[in-house]
Amino acid sequence: EFEKAMKHIDMAIEMNSTSWYTQWIKAEILAKSGDKKKAIKQGELAIEMGDNYYEGAGRPFTYKAGLEETMAEWKAKK
């Protein structure tokens, strides 16, 4: 139910626009819908936000490698 998923994730982003994880979930929803181009753009935003958050916290962004691997798969299937 793509429309329902998008409605809910957009509401979650509205409530907390600084969450890299919420942005990533939106990227995954877009990818599963078949819109790899938008998914990649959204994924890049999520990774950038995660980088900024963890850099500010003085900790490594340990999820980054996995997210980049998933993005590479999306790009290969584009």
HTML snippet that shows the backbone in 3Dmol.js (N, CA, C, O; Angstrom):
<script src="https://3Dmol.org/build/3Dmol-min.js"></script>
<div id="view" style="width:600px;height:400px;position:relative"></div>
<script>
const pdb = `
ATOM      1  N   GLU A   1       0.833  -1.175   0.000  1.00  0.00           N
ATOM      2  CA  GLU A   1       0.000   0.000   0.000  1.00  0.00           C
ATOM      3  C   GLU A   1       0.881   1.242   0.000  1.00  0.00           C
ATOM      4  O   GLU A   1       1.063   1.907   1.020  1.00  0.00           O
ATOM      5  N   PHE A   2       1.415   1.528  -1.169  1.00  0.00           N
ATOM      6  CA  PHE A   2       2.378   2.612  -1.332  1.00  0.00           C
ATOM      7  C   PHE A   2       1.841   3.962  -0.842  1.00  0.00           C
ATOM      8  O   PHE A   2       2.521   4.658  -0.089  1.00  0.00           O
ATOM      9  N   GLU A   3       0.660   4.324  -1.252  1.00  0.00           N
ATOM     10  CA  GLU A   3       0.113   5.638  -0.884  1.00  0.00           C
ATOM     11  C   GLU A   3       0.001   5.787   0.631  1.00  0.00           C
ATOM     12  O   GLU A   3       0.325   6.837   1.187  1.00  0.00           O
ATOM     13  N   LYS A   4      -0.449   4.752   1.274  1.00  0.00           N
ATOM     14  CA  LYS A   4      -0.598   4.767   2.737  1.00  0.00           C
ATOM     15  C   LYS A   4       0.779   4.868   3.405  1.00  0.00           C
ATOM     16  O   LYS A   4       0.960   5.620   4.363  1.00  0.00           O
ATOM     17  N   ALA A   5       1.732   4.114   2.896  1.00  0.00           N
ATOM     18  CA  ALA A   5       3.085   4.160   3.453  1.00  0.00           C
ATOM     19  C   ALA A   5       3.687   5.555   3.289  1.00  0.00           C
ATOM     20  O   ALA A   5       4.311   6.078   4.213  1.00  0.00           O
ATOM     21  N   MET A   6       3.502   6.151   2.121  1.00  0.00           N
ATOM     22  CA  MET A   6       4.047   7.487   1.883  1.00  0.00           C
ATOM     23  C   MET A   6       3.380   8.523   2.789  1.00  0.00           C
ATOM     24  O   MET A   6       4.040   9.429   3.297  1.00  0.00           O
ATOM     25  N   LYS A   7       2.093   8.383   2.982  1.00  0.00           N
ATOM     26  CA  LYS A   7       1.367   9.320   3.862  1.00  0.00           C
ATOM     27  C   LYS A   7       1.950   9.257   5.273  1.00  0.00           C
ATOM     28  O   LYS A   7       2.203  10.289   5.895  1.00  0.00           O
ATOM     29  N   HIS A   8       2.158   8.049   5.764  1.00  0.00           N
ATOM     30  CA  HIS A   8       2.652   7.888   7.128  1.00  0.00           C
ATOM     31  C   HIS A   8       4.108   8.322   7.274  1.00  0.00           C
ATOM     32  O   HIS A   8       4.466   8.945   8.273  1.00  0.00           O
ATOM     33  N   ILE A   9       4.936   8.010   6.311  1.00  0.00           N
ATOM     34  CA  ILE A   9       6.344   8.404   6.433  1.00  0.00           C
ATOM     35  C   ILE A   9       6.486   9.917   6.286  1.00  0.00           C
ATOM     36  O   ILE A   9       7.332  10.521   6.945  1.00  0.00           O
ATOM     37  N   ASP A  10       5.677  10.531   5.440  1.00  0.00           N
ATOM     38  CA  ASP A  10       5.727  11.988   5.317  1.00  0.00           C
ATOM     39  C   ASP A  10       5.276  12.659   6.613  1.00  0.00           C
ATOM     40  O   ASP A  10       5.823  13.692   7.000  1.00  0.00           O
ATOM     41  N   MET A  11       4.284  12.079   7.284  1.00  0.00           N
ATOM     42  CA  MET A  11       3.845  12.607   8.587  1.00  0.00           C
ATOM     43  C   MET A  11       4.968  12.464   9.610  1.00  0.00           C
ATOM     44  O   MET A  11       5.208  13.376  10.400  1.00  0.00           O
ATOM     45  N   ALA A  12       5.652  11.328   9.598  1.00  0.00           N
ATOM     46  CA  ALA A  12       6.760  11.114  10.532  1.00  0.00           C
ATOM     47  C   ALA A  12       7.887  12.116  10.280  1.00  0.00           C
ATOM     48  O   ALA A  12       8.490  12.625  11.225  1.00  0.00           O
ATOM     49  N   ILE A  13       8.167  12.394   9.022  1.00  0.00           N
ATOM     50  CA  ILE A  13       9.210  13.367   8.676  1.00  0.00           C
ATOM     51  C   ILE A  13       8.794  14.758   9.121  1.00  0.00           C
ATOM     52  O   ILE A  13       9.624  15.530   9.600  1.00  0.00           O
ATOM     53  N   GLU A  14       7.520  15.085   8.967  1.00  0.00           N
ATOM     54  CA  GLU A  14       7.020  16.378   9.430  1.00  0.00           C
ATOM     55  C   GLU A  14       7.228  16.539  10.930  1.00  0.00           C
ATOM     56  O   GLU A  14       7.570  17.620  11.408  1.00  0.00           O
ATOM     57  N   MET A  15       7.018  15.456  11.661  1.00  0.00           N
ATOM     58  CA  MET A  15       7.147  15.492  13.117  1.00  0.00           C
ATOM     59  C   MET A  15       8.608  15.576  13.561  1.00  0.00           C
ATOM     60  O   MET A  15       8.904  16.156  14.605  1.00  0.00           O
ATOM     61  N   ASN A  16       9.516  15.005  12.779  1.00  0.00           N
ATOM     62  CA  ASN A  16      10.933  15.011  13.133  1.00  0.00           C
ATOM     63  C   ASN A  16      11.764  15.021  11.854  1.00  0.00           C
ATOM     64  O   ASN A  16      12.227  13.977  11.395  1.00  0.00           O
ATOM     65  N   SER A  17      11.943  16.184  11.298  1.00  0.00           N
ATOM     66  CA  SER A  17      12.619  16.306  10.007  1.00  0.00           C
ATOM     67  C   SER A  17      14.129  16.105  10.109  1.00  0.00           C
ATOM     68  O   SER A  17      14.809  16.049   9.085  1.00  0.00           O
ATOM     69  N   THR A  18      14.660  15.998  11.314  1.00  0.00           N
ATOM     70  CA  THR A  18      16.106  15.852  11.467  1.00  0.00           C
ATOM     71  C   THR A  18      16.545  14.393  11.612  1.00  0.00           C
ATOM     72  O   THR A  18      17.733  14.129  11.800  1.00  0.00           O
ATOM     73  N   SER A  19      15.631  13.464  11.531  1.00  0.00           N
ATOM     74  CA  SER A  19      15.962  12.052  11.705  1.00  0.00           C
ATOM     75  C   SER A  19      16.451  11.429  10.398  1.00  0.00           C
ATOM     76  O   SER A  19      15.684  11.290   9.445  1.00  0.00           O
ATOM     77  N   TRP A  20      17.725  11.056  10.357  1.00  0.00           N
ATOM     78  CA  TRP A  20      18.260  10.408   9.160  1.00  0.00           C
ATOM     79  C   TRP A  20      17.554   9.086   8.924  1.00  0.00           C
ATOM     80  O   TRP A  20      17.353   8.683   7.779  1.00  0.00           O
ATOM     81  N   TYR A  21      17.177   8.407   9.999  1.00  0.00           N
ATOM     82  CA  TYR A  21      16.567   7.088   9.868  1.00  0.00           C
ATOM     83  C   TYR A  21      15.187   7.170   9.197  1.00  0.00           C
ATOM     84  O   TYR A  21      14.854   6.340   8.352  1.00  0.00           O
ATOM     85  N   THR A  22      14.406   8.158   9.572  1.00  0.00           N
ATOM     86  CA  THR A  22      13.089   8.344   8.950  1.00  0.00           C
ATOM     87  C   THR A  22      13.255   8.647   7.463  1.00  0.00           C
ATOM     88  O   THR A  22      12.491   8.156   6.632  1.00  0.00           O
ATOM     89  N   GLN A  23      14.254   9.455   7.136  1.00  0.00           N
ATOM     90  CA  GLN A  23      14.529   9.758   5.731  1.00  0.00           C
ATOM     91  C   GLN A  23      14.915   8.478   4.981  1.00  0.00           C
ATOM     92  O   GLN A  23      14.536   8.289   3.826  1.00  0.00           O
ATOM     93  N   TRP A  24      15.670   7.605   5.651  1.00  0.00           N
ATOM     94  CA  TRP A  24      16.083   6.347   5.022  1.00  0.00           C
ATOM     95  C   TRP A  24      14.882   5.432   4.786  1.00  0.00           C
ATOM     96  O   TRP A  24      14.796   4.777   3.747  1.00  0.00           O
ATOM     97  N   ILE A  25      13.970   5.385   5.731  1.00  0.00           N
ATOM     98  CA  ILE A  25      12.771   4.557   5.564  1.00  0.00           C
ATOM     99  C   ILE A  25      11.991   5.028   4.341  1.00  0.00           C
ATOM    100  O   ILE A  25      11.463   4.210   3.588  1.00  0.00           O
ATOM    101  N   LYS A  26      11.916   6.341   4.142  1.00  0.00           N
ATOM    102  CA  LYS A  26      11.241   6.858   2.952  1.00  0.00           C
ATOM    103  C   LYS A  26      11.962   6.394   1.691  1.00  0.00           C
ATOM    104  O   LYS A  26      11.318   6.039   0.704  1.00  0.00           O
ATOM    105  N   ALA A  27      13.283   6.394   1.716  1.00  0.00           N
ATOM    106  CA  ALA A  27      14.055   5.912   0.563  1.00  0.00           C
ATOM    107  C   ALA A  27      13.724   4.452   0.280  1.00  0.00           C
ATOM    108  O   ALA A  27      13.566   4.066  -0.878  1.00  0.00           O
ATOM    109  N   GLU A  28      13.620   3.651   1.312  1.00  0.00           N
ATOM    110  CA  GLU A  28      13.295   2.238   1.129  1.00  0.00           C
ATOM    111  C   GLU A  28      11.889   2.056   0.550  1.00  0.00           C
ATOM    112  O   GLU A  28      11.677   1.193  -0.302  1.00  0.00           O
ATOM    113  N   ILE A  29      10.948   2.851   1.001  1.00  0.00           N
ATOM    114  CA  ILE A  29       9.585   2.780   0.471  1.00  0.00           C
ATOM    115  C   ILE A  29       9.595   3.125  -1.018  1.00  0.00           C
ATOM    116  O   ILE A  29       8.964   2.445  -1.828  1.00  0.00           O
ATOM    117  N   LEU A  30      10.317   4.184  -1.365  1.00  0.00           N
ATOM    118  CA  LEU A  30      10.413   4.581  -2.773  1.00  0.00           C
ATOM    119  C   LEU A  30      11.056   3.484  -3.613  1.00  0.00           C
ATOM    120  O   LEU A  30      10.603   3.204  -4.723  1.00  0.00           O
ATOM    121  N   ALA A  31      12.101   2.867  -3.094  1.00  0.00           N
ATOM    122  CA  ALA A  31      12.782   1.794  -3.827  1.00  0.00           C
ATOM    123  C   ALA A  31      11.847   0.615  -4.050  1.00  0.00           C
ATOM    124  O   ALA A  31      11.801   0.055  -5.145  1.00  0.00           O
ATOM    125  N   LYS A  32      11.106   0.239  -3.022  1.00  0.00           N
ATOM    126  CA  LYS A  32      10.191  -0.895  -3.147  1.00  0.00           C
ATOM    127  C   LYS A  32       9.049  -0.598  -4.114  1.00  0.00           C
ATOM    128  O   LYS A  32       8.471  -1.513  -4.699  1.00  0.00           O
ATOM    129  N   SER A  33       8.726   0.691  -4.281  1.00  0.00           N
ATOM    130  CA  SER A  33       7.675   1.066  -5.228  1.00  0.00           C
ATOM    131  C   SER A  33       8.184   1.038  -6.670  1.00  0.00           C
ATOM    132  O   SER A  33       7.405   1.118  -7.620  1.00  0.00           O
ATOM    133  N   GLY A  34       9.528   0.920  -6.814  1.00  0.00           N
ATOM    134  CA  GLY A  34      10.107   0.880  -8.154  1.00  0.00           C
ATOM    135  C   GLY A  34      10.718   2.192  -8.600  1.00  0.00           C
ATOM    136  O   GLY A  34      11.318   2.255  -9.673  1.00  0.00           O
ATOM    137  N   ASP A  35      10.579   3.248  -7.798  1.00  0.00           N
ATOM    138  CA  ASP A  35      11.114   4.556  -8.178  1.00  0.00           C
ATOM    139  C   ASP A  35      12.546   4.695  -7.647  1.00  0.00           C
ATOM    140  O   ASP A  35      12.794   5.392  -6.663  1.00  0.00           O
ATOM    141  N   LYS A  36      13.474   4.019  -8.318  1.00  0.00           N
ATOM    142  CA  LYS A  36      14.861   3.983  -7.862  1.00  0.00           C
ATOM    143  C   LYS A  36      15.511   5.372  -7.888  1.00  0.00           C
ATOM    144  O   LYS A  36      16.327   5.689  -7.023  1.00  0.00           O
ATOM    145  N   LYS A  37      15.156   6.190  -8.867  1.00  0.00           N
ATOM    146  CA  LYS A  37      15.754   7.519  -8.970  1.00  0.00           C
ATOM    147  C   LYS A  37      15.443   8.356  -7.726  1.00  0.00           C
ATOM    148  O   LYS A  37      16.344   8.959  -7.143  1.00  0.00           O
ATOM    149  N   LYS A  38      14.180   8.394  -7.322  1.00  0.00           N
ATOM    150  CA  LYS A  38      13.804   9.140  -6.121  1.00  0.00           C
ATOM    151  C   LYS A  38      14.363   8.474  -4.867  1.00  0.00           C
ATOM    152  O   LYS A  38      14.746   9.155  -3.916  1.00  0.00           O
ATOM    153  N   ALA A  39      14.411   7.147  -4.868  1.00  0.00           N
ATOM    154  CA  ALA A  39      14.949   6.415  -3.721  1.00  0.00           C
ATOM    155  C   ALA A  39      16.413   6.766  -3.505  1.00  0.00           C
ATOM    156  O   ALA A  39      16.848   6.962  -2.370  1.00  0.00           O
ATOM    157  N   ILE A  40      17.169   6.845  -4.586  1.00  0.00           N
ATOM    158  CA  ILE A  40      18.593   7.168  -4.491  1.00  0.00           C
ATOM    159  C   ILE A  40      18.778   8.586  -3.966  1.00  0.00           C
ATOM    160  O   ILE A  40      19.617   8.827  -3.097  1.00  0.00           O
ATOM    161  N   LYS A  41      18.003   9.513  -4.487  1.00  0.00           N
ATOM    162  CA  LYS A  41      18.090  10.901  -4.014  1.00  0.00           C
ATOM    163  C   LYS A  41      17.756  10.978  -2.525  1.00  0.00           C
ATOM    164  O   LYS A  41      18.447  11.655  -1.765  1.00  0.00           O
ATOM    165  N   GLN A  42      16.699  10.286  -2.112  1.00  0.00           N
ATOM    166  CA  GLN A  42      16.285  10.267  -0.710  1.00  0.00           C
ATOM    167  C   GLN A  42      17.338   9.586   0.154  1.00  0.00           C
ATOM    168  O   GLN A  42      17.617  10.034   1.267  1.00  0.00           O
ATOM    169  N   GLY A  43      17.917   8.518  -0.350  1.00  0.00           N
ATOM    170  CA  GLY A  43      18.967   7.806   0.379  1.00  0.00           C
ATOM    171  C   GLY A  43      20.200   8.658   0.577  1.00  0.00           C
ATOM    172  O   GLY A  43      20.820   8.629   1.641  1.00  0.00           O
ATOM    173  N   GLU A  44      20.555   9.412  -0.439  1.00  0.00           N
ATOM    174  CA  GLU A  44      21.705  10.312  -0.329  1.00  0.00           C
ATOM    175  C   GLU A  44      21.463  11.355   0.752  1.00  0.00           C
ATOM    176  O   GLU A  44      22.373  11.692   1.509  1.00  0.00           O
ATOM    177  N   LEU A  45      20.232  11.871   0.827  1.00  0.00           N
ATOM    178  CA  LEU A  45      19.868  12.830   1.868  1.00  0.00           C
ATOM    179  C   LEU A  45      20.002  12.185   3.250  1.00  0.00           C
ATOM    180  O   LEU A  45      20.552  12.788   4.171  1.00  0.00           O
ATOM    181  N   ALA A  46      19.500  10.972   3.386  1.00  0.00           N
ATOM    182  CA  ALA A  46      19.564  10.269   4.674  1.00  0.00           C
ATOM    183  C   ALA A  46      21.011  10.055   5.108  1.00  0.00           C
ATOM    184  O   ALA A  46      21.343  10.255   6.276  1.00  0.00           O
ATOM    185  N   ILE A  47      21.864   9.653   4.185  1.00  0.00           N
ATOM    186  CA  ILE A  47      23.272   9.424   4.511  1.00  0.00           C
ATOM    187  C   ILE A  47      23.955  10.732   4.907  1.00  0.00           C
ATOM    188  O   ILE A  47      24.734  10.767   5.860  1.00  0.00           O
ATOM    189  N   GLU A  48      23.666  11.793   4.183  1.00  0.00           N
ATOM    190  CA  GLU A  48      24.236  13.101   4.520  1.00  0.00           C
ATOM    191  C   GLU A  48      23.795  13.537   5.919  1.00  0.00           C
ATOM    192  O   GLU A  48      24.595  14.049   6.703  1.00  0.00           O
ATOM    193  N   MET A  49      22.520  13.329   6.216  1.00  0.00           N
ATOM    194  CA  MET A  49      22.008  13.698   7.539  1.00  0.00           C
ATOM    195  C   MET A  49      22.650  12.842   8.626  1.00  0.00           C
ATOM    196  O   MET A  49      22.985  13.345   9.699  1.00  0.00           O
ATOM    197  N   GLY A  50      22.818  11.572   8.354  1.00  0.00           N
ATOM    198  CA  GLY A  50      23.461  10.686   9.319  1.00  0.00           C
ATOM    199  C   GLY A  50      24.908  11.083   9.558  1.00  0.00           C
ATOM    200  O   GLY A  50      25.376  11.105  10.696  1.00  0.00           O
ATOM    201  N   ASP A  51      25.611  11.396   8.480  1.00  0.00           N
ATOM    202  CA  ASP A  51      26.994  11.866   8.610  1.00  0.00           C
ATOM    203  C   ASP A  51      27.069  13.095   9.515  1.00  0.00           C
ATOM    204  O   ASP A  51      27.891  13.160  10.429  1.00  0.00           O
ATOM    205  N   ASN A  52      26.207  14.054   9.246  1.00  0.00           N
ATOM    206  CA  ASN A  52      26.205  15.301  10.024  1.00  0.00           C
ATOM    207  C   ASN A  52      25.862  15.044  11.492  1.00  0.00           C
ATOM    208  O   ASN A  52      26.493  15.597  12.392  1.00  0.00           O
ATOM    209  N   TYR A  53      24.867  14.208  11.720  1.00  0.00           N
ATOM    210  CA  TYR A  53      24.452  13.926  13.094  1.00  0.00           C
ATOM    211  C   TYR A  53      25.583  13.260  13.883  1.00  0.00           C
ATOM    212  O   TYR A  53      25.935  13.712  14.973  1.00  0.00           O
ATOM    213  N   TYR A  54      26.138  12.203  13.335  1.00  0.00           N
ATOM    214  CA  TYR A  54      27.166  11.463  14.069  1.00  0.00           C
ATOM    215  C   TYR A  54      28.472  12.248  14.183  1.00  0.00           C
ATOM    216  O   TYR A  54      29.189  12.108  15.174  1.00  0.00           O
ATOM    217  N   GLU A  55      28.787  13.061  13.196  1.00  0.00           N
ATOM    218  CA  GLU A  55      29.967  13.911  13.287  1.00  0.00           C
ATOM    219  C   GLU A  55      29.806  14.884  14.452  1.00  0.00           C
ATOM    220  O   GLU A  55      30.731  15.095  15.236  1.00  0.00           O
ATOM    221  N   GLY A  56      28.608  15.474  14.549  1.00  0.00           N
ATOM    222  CA  GLY A  56      28.317  16.400  15.639  1.00  0.00           C
ATOM    223  C   GLY A  56      28.341  15.728  17.002  1.00  0.00           C
ATOM    224  O   GLY A  56      28.670  16.353  18.010  1.00  0.00           O
ATOM    225  N   ALA A  57      27.988  14.449  17.022  1.00  0.00           N
ATOM    226  CA  ALA A  57      27.988  13.693  18.271  1.00  0.00           C
ATOM    227  C   ALA A  57      29.372  13.127  18.592  1.00  0.00           C
ATOM    228  O   ALA A  57      29.580  12.565  19.668  1.00  0.00           O
ATOM    229  N   GLY A  58      30.320  13.276  17.660  1.00  0.00           N
ATOM    230  CA  GLY A  58      31.667  12.774  17.872  1.00  0.00           C
ATOM    231  C   GLY A  58      31.768  11.255  17.835  1.00  0.00           C
ATOM    232  O   GLY A  58      32.637  10.659  18.470  1.00  0.00           O
ATOM    233  N   ARG A  59      30.855  10.639  17.074  1.00  0.00           N
ATOM    234  CA  ARG A  59      30.853   9.173  16.964  1.00  0.00           C
ATOM    235  C   ARG A  59      30.822   8.789  15.489  1.00  0.00           C
ATOM    236  O   ARG A  59      30.401   9.586  14.650  1.00  0.00           O
ATOM    237  N   PRO A  60      31.258   7.591  15.170  1.00  0.00           N
ATOM    238  CA  PRO A  60      31.214   7.144  13.771  1.00  0.00           C
ATOM    239  C   PRO A  60      29.783   6.767  13.364  1.00  0.00           C
ATOM    240  O   PRO A  60      28.999   6.283  14.180  1.00  0.00           O
ATOM    241  N   PHE A  61      29.468   6.995  12.112  1.00  0.00           N
ATOM    242  CA  PHE A  61      28.158   6.637  11.544  1.00  0.00           C
ATOM    243  C   PHE A  61      28.255   5.183  11.095  1.00  0.00           C
ATOM    244  O   PHE A  61      28.528   4.902   9.928  1.00  0.00           O
ATOM    245  N   THR A  62      28.033   4.276  12.014  1.00  0.00           N
ATOM    246  CA  THR A  62      28.275   2.853  11.769  1.00  0.00           C
ATOM    247  C   THR A  62      27.322   2.235  10.749  1.00  0.00           C
ATOM    248  O   THR A  62      27.631   1.184  10.187  1.00  0.00           O
ATOM    249  N   TYR A  63      26.201   2.845  10.501  1.00  0.00           N
ATOM    250  CA  TYR A  63      25.235   2.317   9.528  1.00  0.00           C
ATOM    251  C   TYR A  63      25.579   2.706   8.095  1.00  0.00           C
ATOM    252  O   TYR A  63      25.026   2.143   7.150  1.00  0.00           O
ATOM    253  N   LYS A  64      26.476   3.650   7.928  1.00  0.00           N
ATOM    254  CA  LYS A  64      26.741   4.239   6.615  1.00  0.00           C
ATOM    255  C   LYS A  64      27.128   3.200   5.562  1.00  0.00           C
ATOM    256  O   LYS A  64      26.611   3.236   4.445  1.00  0.00           O
ATOM    257  N   ALA A  65      28.018   2.289   5.897  1.00  0.00           N
ATOM    258  CA  ALA A  65      28.483   1.297   4.910  1.00  0.00           C
ATOM    259  C   ALA A  65      27.323   0.448   4.403  1.00  0.00           C
ATOM    260  O   ALA A  65      27.241   0.169   3.207  1.00  0.00           O
ATOM    261  N   GLY A  66      26.438   0.040   5.281  1.00  0.00           N
ATOM    262  CA  GLY A  66      25.281  -0.758   4.880  1.00  0.00           C
ATOM    263  C   GLY A  66      24.320   0.029   4.002  1.00  0.00           C
ATOM    264  O   GLY A  66      23.770  -0.504   3.038  1.00  0.00           O
ATOM    265  N   LEU A  67      24.120   1.292   4.337  1.00  0.00           N
ATOM    266  CA  LEU A  67      23.244   2.145   3.526  1.00  0.00           C
ATOM    267  C   LEU A  67      23.840   2.351   2.136  1.00  0.00           C
ATOM    268  O   LEU A  67      23.130   2.298   1.132  1.00  0.00           O
ATOM    269  N   GLU A  68      25.141   2.586   2.091  1.00  0.00           N
ATOM    270  CA  GLU A  68      25.802   2.770   0.798  1.00  0.00           C
ATOM    271  C   GLU A  68      25.754   1.491  -0.039  1.00  0.00           C
ATOM    272  O   GLU A  68      25.629   1.551  -1.262  1.00  0.00           O
ATOM    273  N   GLU A  69      25.850   0.355   0.609  1.00  0.00           N
ATOM    274  CA  GLU A  69      25.755  -0.921  -0.114  1.00  0.00           C
ATOM    275  C   GLU A  69      24.360  -1.091  -0.725  1.00  0.00           C
ATOM    276  O   GLU A  69      24.228  -1.512  -1.874  1.00  0.00           O
ATOM    277  N   THR A  70      23.338  -0.765   0.040  1.00  0.00           N
ATOM    278  CA  THR A  70      21.972  -0.842  -0.468  1.00  0.00           C
ATOM    279  C   THR A  70      21.775   0.127  -1.624  1.00  0.00           C
ATOM    280  O   THR A  70      21.137  -0.210  -2.621  1.00  0.00           O
ATOM    281  N   MET A  71      22.326   1.336  -1.488  1.00  0.00           N
ATOM    282  CA  MET A  71      22.214   2.326  -2.568  1.00  0.00           C
ATOM    283  C   MET A  71      22.908   1.828  -3.838  1.00  0.00           C
ATOM    284  O   MET A  71      22.410   2.053  -4.941  1.00  0.00           O
ATOM    285  N   ALA A  72      24.032   1.165  -3.694  1.00  0.00           N
ATOM    286  CA  ALA A  72      24.742   0.625  -4.858  1.00  0.00           C
ATOM    287  C   ALA A  72      23.875  -0.414  -5.565  1.00  0.00           C
ATOM    288  O   ALA A  72      23.864  -0.481  -6.794  1.00  0.00           O
ATOM    289  N   GLU A  73      23.159  -1.215  -4.805  1.00  0.00           N
ATOM    290  CA  GLU A  73      22.240  -2.195  -5.400  1.00  0.00           C
ATOM    291  C   GLU A  73      21.122  -1.494  -6.161  1.00  0.00           C
ATOM    292  O   GLU A  73      20.750  -1.915  -7.256  1.00  0.00           O
ATOM    293  N   TRP A  74      20.584  -0.416  -5.574  1.00  0.00           N
ATOM    294  CA  TRP A  74      19.531   0.337  -6.264  1.00  0.00           C
ATOM    295  C   TRP A  74      20.060   0.916  -7.575  1.00  0.00           C
ATOM    296  O   TRP A  74      19.385   0.871  -8.603  1.00  0.00           O
ATOM    297  N   LYS A  75      21.273   1.458  -7.525  1.00  0.00           N
ATOM    298  CA  LYS A  75      21.864   2.067  -8.719  1.00  0.00           C
ATOM    299  C   LYS A  75      22.092   1.030  -9.808  1.00  0.00           C
ATOM    300  O   LYS A  75      21.926   1.321 -10.992  1.00  0.00           O
ATOM    301  N   ALA A  76      22.468  -0.164  -9.415  1.00  0.00           N
ATOM    302  CA  ALA A  76      22.706  -1.242 -10.376  1.00  0.00           C
ATOM    303  C   ALA A  76      21.414  -1.684 -11.054  1.00  0.00           C
ATOM    304  O   ALA A  76      21.440  -2.141 -12.197  1.00  0.00           O
ATOM    305  N   LYS A  77      20.292  -1.554 -10.364  1.00  0.00           N
ATOM    306  CA  LYS A  77      18.987  -1.986 -10.886  1.00  0.00           C
ATOM    307  C   LYS A  77      18.226  -0.850 -11.554  1.00  0.00           C
ATOM    308  O   LYS A  77      17.120  -1.065 -12.051  1.00  0.00           O
ATOM    309  N   LYS A  78      18.780   0.329 -11.577  1.00  0.00           N
ATOM    310  CA  LYS A  78      18.117   1.508 -12.117  1.00  0.00           C
ATOM    311  C   LYS A  78      17.747   1.359 -13.571  1.00  0.00           C
ATOM    312  O   LYS A  78      17.179   2.278 -14.161  1.00  0.00           O
TER     313      LYS A  78
END
`;
const viewer = $3Dmol.createViewer("view");
viewer.addModel(pdb, "pdb");
viewer.setStyle({}, {cartoon: {color: "spectrum"}});
viewer.zoomTo();
viewer.render();
</script>
